[in-house]
Amino acid sequence: MKAARILVVDDDRAVRTALSVNLRKAEYDVALAASIAEALDLLRESAFDVLLTDVNMPGGSGMELLGEVRTHWPETRVVIMTGFGSVQDAVHAMKAGAADYIIKPIERDELLVLLDRALKTRAMQRELAQLRQEVTEKYGFATMIGISPPMREVYEQVQAVADSNALVLINGETGTGKELIAHALHYRSRRAQAPMIAVNCAALPENLLESELFGHERGSFTGATRQHQGKFEQADGGSLFLDEIGEIPPNVQVRLLRVLEGGSFTRVGGENAVKVDVRVIAATNRDLRKEVAAGNFRADLYYRLHVFNIKLPPLRERRDDIPLLVEHFCRKFAERHGRPVPIIAPAAMRSLQAYSWPGNIRELEHFMERTVLLAGGGEIATVRLPEAEARERPPGTQVSLRDIGPGGLPSALDSIERQLIVEALQDAGGVQAQAARALGISRSNLNYRIGRLNIRLQDITFG
């Protein structure tokens, strides 16, 4: 393991020599400087883990050096050495950003303990910075795969609202990536350093959901043996992601509305108001307007949530993004399982794009993991899609419920529509205006359907 690098700065040669001997015995890599100017030259040449500097020196003070290090080499920890009568200088240095101080004459064991503490703190800060970078990469736009117009619109909406305190409601089918968008909103906001707490509102029964959100006091119900902080308190200063908010029962909806309007609430069984600063991001796969009309969701809560709405498109409406997603998942799962990255042949990719993916990105992701495991590297010439795969049928073939797979009616209808359009184009010799007249639709409508169903020239056989 590489030895930690220590830069000792002191105008007293005897002090420098003694510190050098003791630190090298402790297996540190030591450099010495007799002045501020000399120390700055060494800092510009190479990196140091800890700077150990005297306060009072000719040509500049240790405080000035501390300021330079904090500005240009913020990762370097600064420890101030001071005489017994200058403790006030050390306190001032700590307020200015020094990691610690030690009083002369310096005891070897005390110095080693202090340096060990400074180095552990530096390592922890590095690890935290790395984790923050990983989080930023994970939840930034870099991992939102897609360049289709619907996804570009989503990016623009996230960019516009992220750095605000506005409440955001994310709508989208299951598997479209609503939680990923919620994390992007949080980690691109001013609250990024504070916690983001997520709650799946559909996963908890009514009595537990209320306690989970707002907390409870000791003795408020059987089993409440201690006070419990709810998710709103845990997210104070940060963001609270309420997934599947359409599943919240009526009495919890009332309490949620109050905290959204007033920023305070009482714990279950409590009397004192708890004030929090939380940005709420909600998500649902339901049409909340219909839920309001049906009496299942409060209208006032709906309008409070509907400050800024982001609608995530299903995968069948962004088929141009499927090749990018497939490539991403191929690399991801090949790396995870120690397999070569497979190559998807054009015919296989066309099949993937033609399928409606009722489970959206989540279904595609699971499918590609299985595909990578079975492929064993090389080229994937064909793919065996789920049973809901769009099946081409001869004209006039009747469809029964047995023909509708897990993809449901939308997938079956896509299959039939695709076959009819391909047949019309074949009969018209590829002339779209003629095919559109045969189908009883406008040419622009036909163009839209050709794009949506990913119908290509090679799909059409001319007699």
Secondary structure, DSSP 8 states (H G I E B T S, - for coil): ----EEEEE-S-HHHHHHHHHHHHHTT-EEEEESSHHHHHHHHHHS--SEEEEES--TTS-HHHHHHHHHHH-TTSEEEEEE-GGGHHHHHHHHHTT-SEEEESS--HHHHHHHHHHHHHHHHHHHHHHHHHHHHHHHHSGGGS---SHHHHHHHHHHHHHTTS---EEEE--TTS-HHHHHHHHHHTSTTTTS-EEEEETTSS-HHHHHHHHH-B-TTSSTT--S-B--HHHHTTTSEEEEETGGG--HHHHHHHHHHHHHSEEE-BT--SEEE---EEEEEESS-HHHHHHTTSS-HHHHHHHTTEEEE---GGG-GGGHHHHHHHHHHHHHHHHT----EE-HHHHHHHHHS--TTHHHHHHHHHHHHHHHH-SSEE------TT------TT----GGG--TTHHHHHHHHHHHHHHHHHHHHTTT-HHHHHHHHTS-HHHHHHHHHHTT--GGG----
